[in-house]
Amino acid sequence: MAHFLDQAQIAAILSTYGYWAIFLVVALESSGLPLPGETMLVGAAIYARLSGALSIDWIVAAAAAGAIMGDNIGYWIGREFGYRFLERHGWRVGLGPEKLRLGQYLFYKWGGAIVFFGRFIALLRILAALLAGANRLPAGKFFLFNAAGGIVWALVFGFGAYWLTAGFEKIEGRLATLGIVCGLIGLFVLWRYYKVNEERLLRDADAVLSQRKQ
């Protein structure tokens, strides 16, 4: 994802709003808005290292808290409104009742991994919580993997940028590109797996979801 903030802009925002700026930007991105949360975290860590004006510990804590809070908001929005929206309009993009049941089943089986690793991939970082809610991933499971992903992500990118300073910006760009490529490959593999095993997956989905309703 393109960076909307450069280091000078991040420094100006942090000098005015401090840790709250990190928390808010990361939380809004995690809840589904296309904001540069990761750029804010990395920029804040570099700013703290070069200026000494902020504590890296509190930067990481603010980013982790924002990630967890924002994802929980996104999950609630997806759970309350996303599934109804897909039920009503999903057929317009080929998501009929069978596909919706399959989506719930896939999130039931692998939703935790999607939520955790999605934190490290730009597009999934924005959409994972909404999709988890819309596909009815159990709340307890979502909270566990969401918290783990948010904390690990904040630690890796926060302390990584702090100790490597400006050099981390180059690494971050490569990591983001690698994450996008891996995500696209993963989506293609899942699509092929689905096409080959469509009937079996739908049968498994109906069996598991019917048991959950009992």
Backbone as ProteinMPNN parsed JSONL, in Angstrom:
{"seq_chain_A": "MAHFLDQAQIAAILSTYGYWAIFLVVALESSGLPLPGETMLVGAAIYARLSGALSIDWIVAAAAAGAIMGDNIGYWIGREFGYRFLERHGWRVGLGPEKLRLGQYLFYKWGGAIVFFGRFIALLRILAALLAGANRLPAGKFFLFNAAGGIVWALVFGFGAYWLTAGFEKIEGRLATLGIVCGLIGLFVLWRYYKVNEERLLRDADAVLSQRKQ", "coords_chain_A": {"N_chain_A": [[0.845, -1.194, 0.0], [0.542, 2.229, -0.772], [2.467, 4.806, 0.758], [1.007, 7.288, 2.662], [1.939, 9.176, 4.319], [4.859, 10.991, 5.025], [8.104, 10.985, 6.718], [8.484, 13.484, 7.932], [5.88, 14.504, 8.162], [4.771, 12.579, 9.865], [6.331, 13.016, 12.146], [5.471, 15.587, 12.813], [2.766, 15.131, 13.425], [3.031, 13.364, 15.59], [4.405, 14.95, 17.452], [2.407, 16.645, 18.188], [0.104, 15.115, 18.915], [1.034, 12.772, 20.033], [1.141, 9.515, 21.512], [-1.526, 8.897, 21.165], [-2.126, 9.438, 18.523], [-0.912, 7.34, 17.141], [-2.33, 5.147, 18.176], [-4.954, 5.798, 17.268], [-4.805, 5.963, 14.397], [-3.908, 3.365, 13.727], [-6.015, 1.874, 14.849], [-8.251, 2.75, 13.35], [-7.5, 1.922, 10.78], [-7.482, -0.841, 11.205], [-10.137, -1.309, 11.698], [-11.275, -1.161, 9.246], [-10.844, 1.018, 7.549], [-8.984, 2.537, 4.906], [-6.221, 3.403, 5.915], [-2.792, 4.44, 6.669], [-1.669, 2.579, 8.809], [0.508, 0.883, 9.467], [2.641, 2.34, 8.417], [2.531, 4.559, 10.082], [3.219, 3.375, 12.553], [5.864, 2.42, 12.045], [7.095, 4.837, 11.311], [6.772, 6.29, 13.691], [8.363, 4.795, 15.427], [10.909, 5.176, 14.304], [11.095, 7.946, 14.585], [11.087, 8.103, 17.388], [13.519, 6.855, 17.973], [15.394, 8.579, 16.764], [14.86, 11.079, 17.863], [14.281, 10.806, 20.574], [12.033, 11.666, 21.83], [9.77, 10.182, 22.315], [8.697, 7.131, 23.904], [9.691, 3.926, 22.923], [8.544, 1.65, 23.957], [5.968, 2.472, 24.755], [5.013, 3.27, 22.29], [4.832, 0.824, 20.893], [2.978, -0.416, 22.57], [0.752, 1.288, 22.209], [0.247, 0.892, 19.483], [-0.317, -1.89, 19.405], [-2.58, -1.962, 21.071], [-4.307, -0.342, 19.563], [-4.533, -1.907, 17.249], [-5.809, -4.219, 18.239], [-8.188, -3.146, 19.348], [-9.316, -1.826, 17.08], [-9.655, -3.981, 15.288], [-11.554, -5.477, 16.685], [-13.738, -3.768, 16.552], [-14.118, -3.778, 13.776], [-14.737, -6.491, 13.464], [-17.172, -6.633, 14.849], [-18.758, -4.921, 13.273], [-18.741, -6.363, 10.868], [-20.015, -8.709, 11.733], [-22.528, -7.835, 12.607], [-23.617, -6.419, 10.442], [-22.393, -7.172, 8.038], [-22.898, -9.881, 7.217], [-25.681, -9.887, 6.797], [-25.792, -8.036, 4.739], [-24.382, -9.418, 2.731], [-26.07, -11.604, 2.447], [-28.253, -10.352, 1.311], [-27.278, -9.0, -0.958], [-25.211, -10.462, -2.022], [-25.517, -12.261, -4.136], [-25.249, -10.761, -6.399], [-22.599, -10.657, -7.014], [-21.96, -13.262, -7.358], [-22.076, -14.645, -4.942], [-23.923, -16.732, -3.657], [-26.32, -18.48, -1.494], [-25.059, -21.022, -0.998], [-22.31, -20.444, -1.311], [-21.978, -18.595, 0.703], [-22.392, -20.161, 2.964], [-20.216, -21.826, 2.671], [-18.135, -19.998, 3.015], [-18.442, -19.369, 5.745], [-17.816, -21.868, 6.808], [-15.118, -22.215, 6.013], [-13.911, -20.129, 7.417], [-14.503, -21.02, 9.925], [-12.84, -23.23, 10.116], [-10.225, -22.29, 9.404], [-10.088, -19.678, 10.189], [-8.756, -18.469, 12.377], [-6.017, -18.5, 11.666], [-6.145, -16.908, 9.377], [-6.877, -14.428, 10.472], [-4.679, -13.939, 12.186], [-2.301, -14.01, 10.494], [-3.151, -12.258, 8.583], [-2.785, -9.758, 9.674], [-0.252, -9.023, 8.928], [-0.311, -8.487, 6.254], [-1.017, -6.112, 3.822], [-3.655, -5.543, 2.528], [-5.318, -7.489, 3.731], [-5.028, -6.738, 6.357], [-6.765, -4.653, 6.626], [-9.214, -5.808, 5.943], [-9.569, -8.3, 7.211], [-10.778, -8.53, 9.805], [-13.394, -7.61, 9.334], [-14.251, -9.544, 7.48], [-14.021, -11.82, 9.066], [-16.002, -11.343, 10.991], [-18.295, -11.162, 9.335], [-18.373, -13.743, 8.379], [-18.959, -15.158, 10.601], [-16.978, -16.093, 12.436], [-16.204, -17.669, 15.495], [-16.486, -15.658, 18.423], [-14.706, -15.809, 20.657], [-12.514, -17.235, 19.621], [-11.767, -15.498, 17.582], [-10.968, -13.227, 19.099], [-8.736, -14.215, 20.5], [-6.807, -14.917, 18.447], [-6.7, -12.501, 17.128], [-5.711, -10.725, 19.118], [-3.198, -11.909, 19.558], [-2.025, -11.64, 16.997], [-2.04, -8.811, 16.685], [-0.326, -7.974, 18.777], [2.131, -9.316, 18.211], [2.671, -8.259, 15.662], [2.959, -5.48, 16.261], [5.194, -5.598, 17.938], [7.196, -6.674, 16.21], [7.348, -4.833, 13.984], [7.495, -2.392, 15.322], [9.746, -2.496, 17.23], [11.6, -3.445, 15.397], [11.83, -1.328, 13.498], [12.722, 0.631, 15.26], [15.281, -0.194, 16.17], [16.667, -0.563, 13.813], [16.367, 1.822, 12.605], [16.199, 4.274, 10.012], [16.871, 2.496, 8.002], [15.079, 0.45, 8.151], [12.844, 1.204, 6.756], [13.313, 0.574, 4.076], [13.438, -2.198, 4.252], [10.884, -2.664, 5.2], [9.291, -1.958, 2.99], [9.989, -3.996, 1.214], [9.155, -6.199, 2.668], [6.407, -5.683, 2.729], [5.784, -5.9, 0.002], [6.498, -8.579, -0.404], [4.623, -9.751, 1.296], [2.219, -9.101, -0.015], [2.555, -10.481, -2.442], [2.753, -13.124, -1.489], [0.218, -13.3, -0.367], [-1.432, -13.102, -2.66], [-0.615, -15.39, -4.034], [-1.428, -17.293, -2.172], [-4.216, -16.878, -2.228], [-4.755, -17.705, -4.841], [-4.021, -20.412, -4.682], [-5.896, -21.307, -2.803], [-8.224, -20.83, -4.252], [-7.926, -22.651, -6.4], [-7.886, -25.016, -4.954], [-10.449, -24.949, -3.918], [-12.016, -25.113, -6.31], [-11.377, -27.657, -7.212], [-12.288, -29.236, -5.143], [-14.918, -28.565, -4.653], [-17.603, -29.699, -4.355], [-17.263, -31.544, -2.237], [-16.386, -29.85, -0.192], [-18.639, -28.216, 0.143], [-20.48, -30.108, 1.075], [-19.207, -30.799, 3.496], [-19.326, -28.314, 4.732], [-22.109, -27.933, 5.072], [-22.63, -30.049, 6.826], [-21.065, -29.429, 9.119], [-21.999, -26.858, 9.835], [-24.689, -27.355, 10.312], [-24.512, -28.956, 12.591], [-23.491, -27.09, 14.392], [-25.684, -25.474, 14.744], [-27.394, -26.98, 16.201]], "CA_chain_A": [[0.0, 0.0, 0.0], [1.344, 3.433, -0.854], [2.577, 5.558, 2.001], [0.353, 8.584, 2.573], [2.614, 10.062, 5.246], [6.313, 10.881, 5.065], [8.621, 11.046, 8.074], [8.277, 14.826, 8.48], [4.472, 14.603, 8.553], [4.574, 11.733, 11.04], [6.946, 13.709, 13.286], [4.599, 16.709, 13.189], [1.572, 14.578, 14.071], [3.407, 12.799, 16.887], [4.757, 16.02, 18.381], [1.162, 17.287, 18.627], [-0.868, 14.191, 19.502], [1.723, 11.714, 20.757], [0.764, 8.1, 21.364], [-2.922, 8.781, 20.734], [-2.151, 9.421, 17.06], [-0.587, 5.967, 16.737], [-3.488, 4.317, 18.531], [-6.125, 6.118, 16.451], [-4.585, 5.592, 12.995], [-3.881, 1.899, 13.649], [-7.36, 1.372, 15.148], [-9.14, 3.027, 12.226], [-7.129, 1.015, 9.699], [-7.882, -2.207, 11.555], [-11.59, -1.422, 11.663], [-11.731, -1.242, 7.864], [-10.566, 2.212, 6.763], [-7.675, 2.428, 4.241], [-5.254, 4.347, 6.464], [-1.446, 3.854, 6.746], [-1.347, 2.255, 10.197], [1.868, 0.343, 9.58], [3.551, 3.456, 8.176], [2.535, 5.355, 11.309], [3.981, 2.652, 13.567], [7.283, 2.441, 11.676], [7.552, 6.227, 11.405], [6.855, 6.671, 15.106], [9.525, 4.125, 16.01], [12.098, 5.873, 13.814], [11.071, 9.257, 15.247], [11.495, 7.908, 18.782], [14.944, 6.521, 17.982], [16.21, 9.722, 16.365], [14.603, 12.282, 18.667], [14.172, 10.515, 22.003], [10.866, 12.36, 22.373], [8.753, 9.208, 22.683], [9.19, 5.834, 24.358], [9.347, 2.855, 22.003], [7.644, 0.724, 24.655], [4.612, 3.001, 24.682], [4.622, 3.238, 20.882], [4.416, -0.546, 20.606], [1.745, -0.657, 23.325], [-0.331, 2.026, 21.558], [-0.059, 0.227, 18.212], [-0.967, -3.165, 19.699], [-3.926, -1.668, 21.575], [-5.1, 0.136, 18.439], [-4.81, -3.042, 16.371], [-6.798, -5.093, 18.876], [-9.449, -2.422, 19.44], [-9.873, -1.613, 15.746], [-10.118, -5.259, 14.739], [-12.796, -5.858, 17.361], [-14.798, -2.949, 15.958], [-14.361, -4.325, 12.448], [-15.413, -7.778, 13.63], [-18.561, -6.377, 15.239], [-19.444, -4.386, 12.094], [-18.944, -7.478, 9.946], [-20.965, -9.675, 12.289], [-23.865, -7.255, 12.711], [-24.145, -5.885, 9.185], [-21.773, -7.759, 6.852], [-23.552, -11.102, 6.747], [-26.983, -9.515, 6.248], [-25.548, -7.386, 3.453], [-24.028, -10.46, 1.773], [-27.282, -12.384, 2.186], [-29.174, -9.578, 0.482], [-26.707, -8.528, -2.223], [-24.083, -11.279, -2.453], [-25.791, -12.923, -5.414], [-24.849, -9.868, -7.501], [-21.191, -10.947, -7.333], [-21.777, -14.71, -7.37], [-22.058, -15.218, -3.592], [-25.236, -17.229, -3.278], [-26.395, -19.121, -0.169], [-24.064, -22.08, -0.839], [-20.994, -19.829, -1.147], [-21.938, -17.971, 2.022], [-22.184, -21.24, 3.93], [-18.833, -22.282, 2.515], [-17.283, -18.989, 3.647], [-18.509, -19.591, 7.196], [-17.099, -23.11, 7.113], [-13.679, -21.983, 5.864], [-13.467, -19.308, 8.551], [-14.592, -21.865, 11.115], [-11.677, -24.111, 10.13], [-8.928, -21.61, 9.283], [-10.251, -18.251, 10.457], [-7.735, -17.983, 13.297], [-4.79, -18.244, 10.904], [-6.399, -15.764, 8.499], [-6.841, -13.222, 11.302], [-3.314, -13.715, 12.694], [-1.354, -13.67, 9.431], [-3.669, -11.108, 7.862], [-2.235, -8.563, 10.296], [1.03, -8.699, 8.306], [-0.532, -8.269, 4.822], [-1.669, -4.802, 3.766], [-5.092, -5.56, 2.257], [-5.999, -8.295, 4.748], [-5.02, -6.012, 7.62], [-7.968, -3.816, 6.623], [-10.441, -6.57, 5.696], [-9.665, -9.596, 7.908], [-11.747, -8.495, 10.902], [-14.725, -7.514, 8.737], [-14.574, -10.852, 6.907], [-14.209, -12.77, 10.177], [-17.321, -11.09, 11.554], [-19.339, -11.509, 8.364], [-18.409, -15.195, 8.236], [-19.345, -15.716, 11.896], [-15.922, -16.739, 13.21], [-16.552, -17.56, 16.914], [-15.906, -14.451, 19.017], [-13.557, -16.136, 21.492], [-11.406, -17.596, 18.733], [-11.328, -14.27, 16.931], [-10.262, -12.363, 20.043], [-7.438, -14.813, 20.81], [-5.876, -14.774, 17.328], [-6.58, -11.079, 16.859], [-4.797, -10.152, 20.103], [-1.853, -12.431, 19.287], [-1.525, -11.009, 15.78], [-1.78, -7.393, 16.929], [0.844, -7.815, 19.647], [3.334, -9.736, 17.48], [2.888, -7.266, 14.599], [3.473, -4.253, 16.863], [6.55, -5.865, 18.425], [8.12, -6.871, 15.089], [7.548, -3.613, 13.212], [7.892, -1.305, 16.209], [11.134, -2.641, 17.668], [12.438, -3.57, 14.207], [12.11, 0.013, 12.99], [13.456, 1.404, 16.272], [16.686, -0.581, 16.239], [17.297, -0.429, 12.496], [16.064, 3.214, 12.216], [15.698, 4.539, 8.662], [17.086, 1.347, 7.153], [13.926, -0.448, 8.206], [11.864, 1.611, 5.758], [13.581, -0.208, 2.873], [13.039, -3.573, 4.55], [9.424, -2.689, 5.318], [8.729, -1.983, 1.645], [10.183, -5.331, 0.651], [8.276, -7.104, 3.403], [5.037, -5.439, 2.278], [5.665, -6.495, -1.328], [6.504, -10.03, -0.223], [3.343, -10.122, 1.889], [1.185, -9.025, -1.048], [2.785, -11.592, -3.371], [2.363, -14.36, -0.794], [-1.229, -13.284, -0.239], [-2.026, -13.415, -3.961], [-0.364, -16.812, -4.297], [-2.303, -18.041, -1.274], [-5.582, -16.802, -2.74], [-4.845, -18.55, -6.034], [-3.992, -21.806, -4.24], [-7.191, -21.592, -2.195], [-9.228, -20.88, -5.325], [-7.77, -23.93, -7.096], [-8.31, -26.074, -4.03], [-11.908, -24.89, -3.862], [-12.589, -25.578, -7.564], [-11.185, -29.099, -7.315], [-12.983, -29.931, -4.054], [-16.107, -27.764, -4.365], [-18.741, -30.481, -3.864], [-16.94, -32.092, -0.913], [-16.351, -28.744, 0.76], [-20.013, -27.798, 0.418], [-21.065, -31.134, 1.947], [-18.603, -30.633, 4.82], [-19.85, -27.069, 5.304], [-23.49, -28.181, 5.509], [-22.597, -30.944, 7.995], [-20.522, -28.736, 10.29], [-22.874, -25.749, 10.221], [-25.927, -27.899, 10.872], [-24.168, -29.385, 13.952], [-23.325, -25.897, 15.232], [-27.007, -24.904, 15.02], [-28.164, -27.861, 17.099]], "C_chain_A": [[0.877, 1.239, 0.0], [1.345, 4.157, 0.486], [1.959, 6.936, 1.803], [1.031, 9.616, 3.468], [4.112, 9.885, 5.11], [6.781, 11.117, 6.499], [8.393, 12.408, 8.723], [6.827, 15.0, 8.947], [4.185, 13.78, 9.802], [5.144, 12.409, 12.281], [6.061, 14.863, 13.762], [3.355, 16.221, 13.916], [1.903, 14.066, 15.47], [3.754, 13.879, 17.898], [3.523, 16.724, 18.924], [0.267, 16.334, 19.416], [-0.251, 12.989, 20.218], [1.196, 10.323, 20.462], [-0.667, 7.92, 20.882], [-3.029, 8.733, 19.219], [-1.874, 8.02, 16.535], [-1.789, 5.06, 16.977], [-4.634, 4.542, 17.559], [-5.948, 5.665, 15.009], [-4.598, 4.076, 12.83], [-5.277, 1.321, 13.882], [-8.306, 1.588, 13.975], [-8.81, 2.143, 11.025], [-7.645, -0.39, 9.979], [-9.391, -2.384, 11.507], [-12.151, -1.395, 10.248], [-11.483, -0.03, 7.004], [-9.165, 2.13, 6.162], [-6.695, 3.509, 4.692], [-3.898, 3.664, 6.653], [-1.019, 3.545, 8.18], [0.077, 1.756, 10.376], [2.91, 1.437, 9.358], [3.651, 4.338, 9.415], [3.365, 4.689, 12.396], [5.474, 2.717, 13.276], [7.841, 3.858, 11.802], [7.704, 6.693, 12.841], [8.071, 6.05, 15.77], [10.824, 4.808, 15.582], [12.214, 7.241, 14.474], [11.543, 9.142, 16.695], [12.99, 7.643, 18.881], [15.817, 7.747, 17.719], [16.052, 10.92, 17.286], [14.624, 12.035, 20.165], [12.949, 11.13, 22.649], [9.769, 11.403, 22.834], [9.421, 7.907, 23.117], [8.756, 4.75, 23.385], [8.404, 1.848, 22.662], [6.193, 1.184, 24.55], [4.108, 3.075, 23.245], [4.094, 1.855, 20.511], [3.101, -0.857, 21.314], [0.557, 0.04, 22.66], [-0.743, 1.359, 20.253], [-0.78, -1.1, 18.438], [-2.396, -2.944, 20.183], [-4.836, -1.189, 20.453], [-5.488, -0.988, 17.494], [-5.907, -3.925, 16.952], [-8.17, -4.418, 18.932], [-10.106, -2.258, 18.068], [-10.402, -2.887, 15.12], [-11.416, -5.716, 15.398], [-13.981, -5.037, 16.857], [-15.155, -3.478, 14.576], [-15.105, -5.65, 12.496], [-16.887, -7.572, 13.964], [-19.359, -5.837, 14.048], [-19.743, -5.514, 11.104], [-20.001, -8.444, 10.432], [-22.383, -9.123, 12.287], [-24.461, -6.882, 11.352], [-23.619, -6.616, 7.949], [-22.513, -8.964, 6.324], [-24.925, -10.785, 6.149], [-26.837, -8.877, 4.864], [-25.228, -8.426, 2.386], [-25.239, -11.33, 1.441], [-28.186, -11.668, 1.178], [-28.607, -9.285, -0.903], [-25.581, -9.411, -2.759], [-24.276, -11.934, -3.81], [-25.351, -12.079, -6.598], [-23.408, -10.135, -7.931], [-20.907, -12.448, -7.213], [-21.709, -15.361, -6.005], [-23.467, -15.589, -3.172], [-25.197, -17.907, -1.924], [-25.338, -20.205, 0.044], [-22.681, -21.493, -0.575], [-20.881, -19.157, 0.222], [-21.732, -19.021, 3.111], [-20.748, -21.747, 3.876], [-17.867, -21.289, 3.171], [-17.271, -19.137, 5.162], [-17.71, -20.823, 7.605], [-15.595, -22.907, 7.044], [-13.143, -21.127, 7.001], [-13.542, -20.101, 9.853], [-13.348, -22.741, 11.239], [-10.36, -23.345, 10.209], [-8.996, -20.123, 9.608], [-9.199, -17.679, 11.377], [-6.452, -17.638, 12.575], [-4.958, -17.044, 9.983], [-6.297, -14.462, 9.285], [-5.416, -12.913, 11.75], [-2.379, -13.241, 11.586], [-1.838, -12.496, 8.584], [-3.169, -9.792, 8.413], [-0.954, -8.101, 9.595], [0.905, -8.43, 6.802], [-1.447, -7.063, 4.663], [-3.176, -4.883, 3.583], [-5.85, -6.341, 3.321], [-6.023, -7.588, 6.098], [-6.267, -5.139, 7.75], [-9.24, -4.662, 6.635], [-10.639, -7.787, 6.587], [-10.733, -9.587, 8.995], [-13.174, -8.425, 10.371], [-15.167, -8.868, 8.175], [-14.82, -11.884, 8.003], [-15.584, -12.582, 10.811], [-18.434, -11.511, 10.626], [-19.482, -13.008, 8.207], [-18.584, -15.921, 9.564], [-18.243, -16.554, 12.55], [-16.262, -16.588, 14.689], [-15.782, -16.428, 17.608], [-14.663, -14.746, 19.854], [-12.328, -16.467, 20.672], [-10.86, -16.366, 18.03], [-10.497, -13.427, 17.885], [-8.869, -12.905, 20.333], [-6.437, -14.577, 19.682], [-5.683, -13.309, 16.947], [-5.587, -10.427, 17.819], [-3.365, -10.614, 19.844], [-1.246, -11.758, 18.059], [-1.176, -9.549, 15.988], [-0.533, -7.164, 17.755], [2.134, -8.174, 18.902], [3.675, -8.73, 16.382], [3.492, -5.987, 15.169], [4.906, -4.437, 17.354], [7.547, -5.932, 17.264], [8.403, -5.559, 14.368], [7.976, -2.437, 14.088], [9.348, -1.386, 16.617], [12.084, -2.806, 16.482], [12.815, -2.212, 13.654], [12.951, 0.821, 13.974], [14.948, 1.084, 16.234], [17.403, -0.451, 14.899], [17.121, 0.969, 11.918], [15.651, 3.295, 10.752], [15.887, 3.36, 7.723], [15.903, 0.412, 7.118], [12.879, -0.073, 7.172], [12.054, 0.836, 4.453], [13.144, -1.657, 3.074], [11.529, -3.682, 4.596], [8.766, -2.758, 3.954], [8.845, -3.352, 1.005], [9.28, -6.346, 1.347], [6.828, -6.945, 2.957], [4.807, -6.069, 0.9], [5.616, -8.011, -1.238], [5.172, -10.517, 0.343], [2.224, -10.119, 0.863], [1.312, -10.189, -2.028], [2.346, -12.912, -2.743], [0.853, -14.447, -0.645], [-1.921, -13.645, -1.54], [-1.825, -14.882, -4.32], [-1.289, -17.678, -3.442], [-3.739, -18.038, -1.748], [-5.764, -17.685, -3.97], [-4.879, -20.022, -5.655], [-5.325, -22.203, -3.622], [-8.286, -21.713, -3.252], [-9.153, -22.198, -6.07], [-8.239, -25.092, -6.223], [-9.828, -26.128, -3.958], [-12.533, -25.469, -5.135], [-12.486, -27.102, -7.696], [-12.058, -29.844, -6.309], [-14.319, -29.286, -3.706], [-17.237, -28.588, -3.748], [-18.473, -31.034, -2.458], [-16.945, -30.997, 0.141], [-17.755, -28.276, 1.126], [-20.725, -28.816, 1.312], [-20.528, -30.994, 3.375], [-19.152, -29.383, 5.513], [-21.256, -27.277, 5.846], [-23.505, -29.045, 6.775], [-22.146, -30.216, 9.243], [-21.467, -27.641, 10.76], [-24.188, -26.248, 10.808], [-25.699, -28.384, 12.31], [-24.058, -28.188, 14.877], [-24.672, -25.284, 15.604], [-27.811, -25.727, 16.016], [-27.906, -27.536, 18.557]], "O_chain_A": [[1.874, 1.28, 0.721], [0.37, 4.127, 1.237], [2.338, 7.666, 0.887], [0.725, 10.805, 3.382], [4.599, 8.755, 5.081], [5.978, 11.41, 7.385], [8.137, 12.487, 9.925], [6.579, 15.578, 10.005], [3.451, 14.217, 10.689], [4.524, 12.386, 13.345], [5.917, 15.089, 14.963], [2.933, 16.821, 14.905], [1.155, 14.302, 16.419], [3.434, 13.746, 19.079], [3.573, 17.332, 19.993], [-0.266, 16.702, 20.463], [-0.948, 12.268, 20.932], [0.853, 9.994, 19.326], [-0.991, 6.908, 20.26], [-3.915, 8.069, 18.679], [-2.524, 7.565, 15.594], [-2.206, 4.307, 16.097], [-5.228, 3.579, 17.072], [-6.85, 5.043, 14.448], [-5.223, 3.555, 11.906], [-5.682, 0.385, 13.193], [-9.085, 0.696, 13.64], [-9.709, 1.668, 10.332], [-8.184, -1.049, 9.09], [-9.876, -3.496, 11.297], [-13.352, -1.582, 10.051], [-11.865, -0.026, 5.834], [-8.238, 1.693, 6.844], [-6.38, 4.424, 3.93], [-3.843, 2.441, 6.785], [-0.106, 4.182, 8.706], [0.77, 2.15, 11.314], [3.941, 1.462, 10.03], [4.735, 4.812, 9.757], [4.133, 5.358, 13.087], [6.266, 3.035, 14.164], [8.932, 4.054, 12.337], [8.651, 7.407, 13.172], [8.738, 6.693, 16.58], [11.729, 4.997, 16.394], [13.303, 7.649, 14.878], [12.306, 9.982, 17.173], [13.653, 8.157, 19.783], [16.848, 7.935, 18.364], [16.994, 11.691, 17.475], [14.943, 12.934, 20.944], [12.825, 11.127, 23.873], [8.929, 11.774, 23.654], [10.559, 7.622, 22.745], [7.574, 4.659, 23.053], [7.557, 1.26, 21.99], [5.298, 0.381, 24.286], [2.907, 2.955, 23.004], [3.038, 1.731, 19.892], [2.213, -1.485, 20.737], [-0.523, -0.542, 22.555], [-1.931, 1.267, 19.944], [-1.747, -1.404, 17.741], [-3.315, -3.647, 19.764], [-6.002, -1.578, 20.39], [-6.612, -1.034, 16.995], [-6.826, -4.332, 16.241], [-9.186, -5.032, 18.606], [-11.299, -2.517, 17.909], [-11.464, -2.888, 14.497], [-12.282, -6.282, 14.732], [-15.095, -5.549, 16.748], [-16.331, -3.614, 14.236], [-15.989, -5.908, 11.679], [-17.752, -8.26, 13.421], [-20.501, -6.243, 13.832], [-20.848, -5.611, 10.571], [-20.797, -8.947, 9.64], [-23.334, -9.85, 12.0], [-25.667, -7.014, 11.141], [-24.304, -6.68, 6.928], [-22.74, -9.074, 5.119], [-25.296, -11.344, 5.116], [-27.625, -9.129, 3.952], [-25.734, -8.344, 1.266], [-25.416, -11.745, 0.295], [-28.799, -12.296, 0.314], [-29.331, -9.311, -1.898], [-25.049, -9.141, -3.836], [-23.313, -12.14, -4.549], [-25.106, -12.608, -7.681], [-23.038, -9.871, -9.075], [-19.766, -12.858, -6.996], [-21.32, -16.525, -5.906], [-24.123, -14.859, -2.43], [-24.157, -17.915, -1.266], [-24.775, -20.309, 1.134], [-21.956, -21.985, 0.289], [-19.809, -19.153, 0.828], [-20.987, -18.797, 4.065], [-20.145, -22.056, 4.904], [-16.895, -21.694, 3.808], [-16.218, -19.042, 5.791], [-17.015, -20.817, 8.621], [-14.869, -23.376, 7.921], [-12.042, -21.37, 7.497], [-12.748, -19.885, 10.768], [-12.856, -22.968, 12.345], [-9.478, -23.704, 10.989], [-8.051, -19.386, 9.328], [-8.779, -16.535, 11.201], [-5.854, -16.594, 12.839], [-4.032, -16.25, 9.819], [-5.694, -13.497, 8.813], [-4.986, -11.761, 11.702], [-1.739, -12.197, 11.714], [-1.036, -11.818, 7.942], [-3.133, -8.799, 7.687], [-0.606, -6.922, 9.657], [1.911, -8.171, 6.142], [-2.51, -6.988, 5.279], [-3.917, -4.344, 4.406], [-6.911, -5.905, 3.768], [-6.932, -7.809, 6.898], [-6.763, -4.914, 8.855], [-10.231, -4.285, 7.261], [-11.764, -8.271, 6.714], [-11.515, -10.533, 9.099], [-14.065, -9.098, 10.89], [-16.308, -9.287, 8.368], [-15.715, -12.72, 7.887], [-16.256, -13.562, 11.133], [-19.404, -12.138, 11.052], [-20.575, -13.505, 7.934], [-18.387, -17.132, 9.655], [-18.522, -17.594, 13.147], [-16.584, -15.481, 15.119], [-14.579, -16.266, 17.403], [-13.674, -14.017, 19.772], [-11.223, -16.029, 20.993], [-9.647, -16.203, 17.895], [-9.422, -12.957, 17.511], [-7.913, -12.133, 20.405], [-5.333, -14.091, 19.929], [-4.606, -12.926, 16.491], [-4.72, -9.664, 17.392], [-2.429, -9.816, 19.901], [-0.084, -11.353, 18.081], [-0.134, -9.088, 15.523], [0.241, -6.252, 17.466], [3.113, -7.429, 18.955], [4.842, -8.388, 16.195], [4.452, -5.463, 14.604], [5.737, -3.541, 17.206], [8.615, -5.323, 17.325], [9.564, -5.204, 14.16], [8.737, -1.578, 13.642], [10.111, -0.449, 16.38], [13.232, -2.366, 16.539], [13.986, -1.96, 13.369], [13.8, 1.61, 13.561], [15.781, 1.99, 16.262], [18.616, -0.25, 14.861], [17.666, 1.273, 10.856], [14.847, 2.486, 10.29], [15.148, 3.225, 6.748], [15.735, -0.343, 6.16], [12.102, -0.927, 6.745], [11.076, 0.478, 3.796], [12.555, -2.267, 2.181], [10.949, -4.651, 4.106], [7.809, -3.507, 3.755], [7.922, -3.817, 0.336], [8.715, -7.234, 0.709], [6.101, -7.929, 2.819], [3.773, -6.692, 0.657], [4.806, -8.656, -1.902], [4.653, -11.556, -0.068], [1.378, -11.013, 0.855], [0.317, -10.809, -2.403], [1.659, -13.715, -3.375], [0.269, -15.523, -0.778], [-2.888, -14.407, -1.539], [-2.729, -15.538, -4.838], [-1.858, -18.662, -3.917], [-4.418, -19.062, -1.685], [-6.798, -18.334, -4.127], [-5.654, -20.797, -6.216], [-5.832, -23.295, -3.877], [-9.159, -22.576, -3.165], [-10.183, -22.81, -6.35], [-8.897, -26.021, -6.692], [-10.423, -27.206, -3.939], [-13.487, -26.242, -5.048], [-13.389, -27.753, -8.223], [-12.518, -30.953, -6.584], [-14.806, -29.439, -2.586], [-17.776, -28.202, -2.71], [-19.35, -30.995, -1.594], [-17.453, -31.197, 1.244], [-18.029, -27.974, 2.287], [-21.484, -28.435, 2.203], [-21.287, -31.06, 4.341], [-19.409, -29.389, 6.716], [-21.563, -26.846, 6.957], [-24.296, -28.803, 7.687], [-22.754, -30.355, 10.304], [-21.711, -27.509, 11.96], [-24.74, -25.619, 11.711], [-26.582, -28.244, 13.155], [-24.486, -28.257, 16.029], [-24.798, -24.649, 16.65], [-28.781, -25.244, 16.601], [-28.47, -28.179, 19.442]]}, "name": "protein", "num_of_chains": 1, "seq": "MAHFLDQAQIAAILSTYGYWAIFLVVALESSGLPLPGETMLVGAAIYARLSGALSIDWIVAAAAAGAIMGDNIGYWIGREFGYRFLERHGWRVGLGPEKLRLGQYLFYKWGGAIVFFGRFIALLRILAALLAGANRLPAGKFFLFNAAGGIVWALVFGFGAYWLTAGFEKIEGRLATLGIVCGLIGLFVLWRYYKVNEERLLRDADAVLSQRKQ"}
